[in-house]
């Protein structure tokens, strides 16, 4: 199946031009899947508290941000611990609605560990929220493919980023990849319902 022919028009104007035609039926509503938490194995207790706070980001973001800030200071020269704590704090800032601070933390974390897939997934979500879908794609494409348990988040963020850019064929491709990796992932199921493929 090729995805070279795409149309974007009101539902009544749907037409295929000799290939796949993907129609966006409504604006995308699914949020980025940036809920990856950097676990700090063997890290100092404050870094573990930061990771724990990020796992429950919707509960008390202010206390979580404070724990991660302490972990960043405490990490010293331990690059992986510092990058993990920056990633987790970016996640917390994102849930708190402070996208600017989340972007700063992602910039620092990615400079330290540019090839860490978990950091890439979290920071791609931050970039999508900040209206920077091209940056999200770049971050994801520069990182290696994550382990199977995280791949659906990776693909979902690629789908959303391409969608935001109006690259609907790529978006649809990554929606399908997301659902291959996790068939019951509700944000991808909802997003797929907004597309119609000509001839189906």
KAJOGI-V679651 format. One record per pair of residues at least 12 apart in sequence whose ideal C-beta (glycine too) atoms are under 7 Angstrom apart, sorted by the first residue. I is the first residue (numbers start at 1). J is the second residue. D is the distance in Angstrom with one decimal. If there is no record, write none. Layout:
i->I j->J d->D
i->I j->J d->D
This chain:
i->1 j->20 d->6.4
i->2 j->19 d->5.8
i->2 j->20 d->6.4
i->3 j->20 d->5.2
i->3 j->169 d->3.4
i->3 j->172 d->6.8
i->3 j->173 d->6.0
i->4 j->19 d->5.5
i->5 j->17 d->4.8
i->5 j->18 d->6.1
i->5 j->19 d->3.3
i->5 j->20 d->5.9
i->5 j->21 d->5.9
i->6 j->21 d->6.5
i->6 j->22 d->5.4
i->6 j->168 d->5.0
i->6 j->169 d->4.9
i->7 j->21 d->4.7
i->7 j->23 d->6.3
i->8 j->23 d->6.8
i->8 j->24 d->5.8
i->8 j->168 d->6.3
i->9 j->23 d->6.6
i->11 j->23 d->6.8
i->11 j->25 d->6.2
i->14 j->196 d->6.4
i->14 j->198 d->6.6
i->16 j->198 d->3.4
i->16 j->199 d->6.3
i->20 j->169 d->6.9
i->20 j->197 d->6.2
i->20 j->198 d->6.6
i->21 j->198 d->3.7
i->22 j->168 d->4.7
i->22 j->169 d->6.1
i->22 j->172 d->4.9
i->22 j->195 d->5.1
i->22 j->197 d->5.9
i->23 j->195 d->6.6
i->23 j->196 d->4.4
i->24 j->168 d->6.1
i->24 j->194 d->5.8
i->24 j->195 d->6.2
i->25 j->194 d->4.9
i->25 j->195 d->7.0
i->25 j->196 d->6.2
i->26 j->194 d->5.1
i->28 j->160 d->6.6
i->28 j->163 d->5.2
i->28 j->191 d->5.9
i->28 j->194 d->6.4
i->29 j->190 d->6.6
i->30 j->160 d->6.6
i->30 j->187 d->3.7
i->30 j->190 d->5.5
i->30 j->191 d->4.6
i->31 j->187 d->6.8
i->32 j->124 d->6.9
i->32 j->125 d->3.4
i->32 j->128 d->4.4
i->32 j->129 d->6.3
i->32 j->157 d->5.2
i->32 j->160 d->5.7
i->33 j->125 d->6.5
i->33 j->153 d->4.0
i->33 j->156 d->4.3
i->33 j->157 d->5.8
i->33 j->187 d->6.5
i->34 j->91 d->6.5
i->34 j->94 d->6.6
i->34 j->121 d->6.2
i->34 j->122 d->4.7
i->34 j->124 d->6.7
i->34 j->125 d->2.3
i->34 j->126 d->6.5
i->34 j->157 d->6.9
i->36 j->118 d->4.6
i->36 j->121 d->4.7
i->36 j->122 d->5.0
i->36 j->150 d->6.2
i->36 j->153 d->6.2
i->37 j->51 d->5.6
i->37 j->54 d->4.5
i->37 j->55 d->5.0
i->37 j->88 d->6.1
i->37 j->91 d->6.9
i->38 j->51 d->6.3
i->38 j->84 d->3.5
i->38 j->87 d->4.6
i->38 j->88 d->5.4
i->38 j->118 d->5.7
i->38 j->119 d->6.8
i->39 j->51 d->5.4
i->40 j->81 d->5.5
i->40 j->84 d->5.0
i->43 j->81 d->5.0
i->44 j->74 d->5.8
i->46 j->67 d->6.6
i->46 j->70 d->5.0
i->46 j->71 d->4.6
i->46 j->74 d->5.0
i->47 j->71 d->4.2
i->47 j->75 d->6.7
i->47 j->81 d->5.2
i->47 j->84 d->6.8
i->47 j->85 d->5.5
i->49 j->67 d->4.5
i->50 j->67 d->4.7
i->50 j->68 d->3.9
i->50 j->71 d->4.1
i->50 j->85 d->4.9
i->50 j->88 d->5.1
i->50 j->89 d->7.0
i->51 j->88 d->5.7
i->53 j->67 d->5.0
i->53 j->68 d->6.7
i->53 j->92 d->6.6
i->54 j->88 d->3.8
i->54 j->91 d->5.0
i->54 j->92 d->5.9
i->57 j->91 d->5.8
i->57 j->92 d->5.4
i->57 j->95 d->4.4
i->58 j->95 d->6.0
i->61 j->92 d->4.9
i->61 j->95 d->5.3
i->61 j->96 d->4.2
i->64 j->92 d->4.6
i->65 j->89 d->5.9
i->65 j->92 d->5.0
i->65 j->93 d->6.6
i->65 j->96 d->7.0
i->68 j->85 d->5.1
i->68 j->88 d->5.3
i->68 j->89 d->3.6
i->68 j->92 d->6.3
i->69 j->89 d->6.7
i->71 j->85 d->3.9
i->72 j->85 d->4.8
i->72 j->86 d->6.1
i->72 j->89 d->6.9
i->79 j->112 d->5.2
i->80 j->113 d->6.8
i->82 j->112 d->6.5
i->83 j->109 d->4.6
i->83 j->112 d->4.1
i->83 j->113 d->4.4
i->83 j->116 d->6.9
i->83 j->119 d->6.5
i->86 j->105 d->4.6
i->86 j->108 d->5.2
i->86 j->109 d->3.9
i->87 j->109 d->4.8
i->87 j->118 d->7.0
i->87 j->119 d->4.6
i->87 j->122 d->5.3
i->89 j->105 d->5.1
i->90 j->102 d->4.4
i->90 j->105 d->3.8
i->90 j->106 d->4.9
i->90 j->109 d->6.7
i->90 j->122 d->6.2
i->90 j->123 d->6.5
i->90 j->126 d->5.7
i->91 j->122 d->5.4
i->93 j->105 d->6.5
i->94 j->125 d->6.7
i->94 j->126 d->5.4
i->94 j->129 d->6.1
i->99 j->126 d->6.8
i->99 j->129 d->5.5
i->99 j->130 d->4.8
i->102 j->126 d->4.5
i->103 j->126 d->6.0
i->103 j->130 d->5.7
i->106 j->123 d->3.7
i->106 j->126 d->5.1
i->109 j->123 d->6.8
i->110 j->123 d->5.9
i->110 j->139 d->6.5
i->114 j->142 d->6.3
i->115 j->143 d->5.7
i->115 j->144 d->6.1
i->116 j->143 d->6.7
i->117 j->143 d->4.7
i->117 j->144 d->5.6
i->117 j->145 d->6.8
i->117 j->146 d->3.7
i->117 j->150 d->6.6
i->117 j->154 d->6.8
i->118 j->146 d->6.7
i->118 j->150 d->6.6
i->120 j->139 d->5.0
i->120 j->140 d->5.4
i->120 j->143 d->3.6
i->121 j->146 d->6.6
i->121 j->150 d->6.3
i->121 j->153 d->5.0
i->121 j->154 d->5.4
i->121 j->157 d->6.3
i->123 j->139 d->5.4
i->124 j->136 d->4.0
i->124 j->139 d->5.1
i->124 j->140 d->5.0
i->124 j->157 d->4.4
i->124 j->161 d->6.9
i->125 j->157 d->5.8
i->127 j->139 d->6.6
i->128 j->157 d->6.4
i->128 j->160 d->5.5
i->128 j->161 d->5.7
i->128 j->164 d->6.7
i->133 j->161 d->3.9
i->133 j->164 d->4.0
i->133 j->165 d->5.1
i->134 j->165 d->6.6
i->136 j->157 d->6.2
i->136 j->161 d->4.2
i->137 j->158 d->6.5
i->137 j->161 d->4.9
i->140 j->154 d->6.1
i->140 j->157 d->6.3
i->140 j->158 d->5.7
i->151 j->181 d->4.5
i->152 j->178 d->5.1
i->152 j->181 d->3.9
i->152 j->182 d->3.7
i->152 j->185 d->5.4
i->155 j->174 d->4.9
i->155 j->177 d->4.2
i->155 j->178 d->4.2
i->155 j->181 d->6.1
i->156 j->178 d->4.5
i->156 j->185 d->6.8
i->156 j->187 d->6.4
i->156 j->188 d->5.4
i->158 j->174 d->4.3
i->159 j->171 d->5.0
i->159 j->174 d->3.7
i->159 j->175 d->4.7
i->159 j->178 d->6.0
i->159 j->191 d->6.6
i->162 j->174 d->6.4
i->172 j->195 d->5.4
i->175 j->188 d->5.6
i->175 j->191 d->5.7
i->175 j->192 d->4.9
i->179 j->192 d->6.9
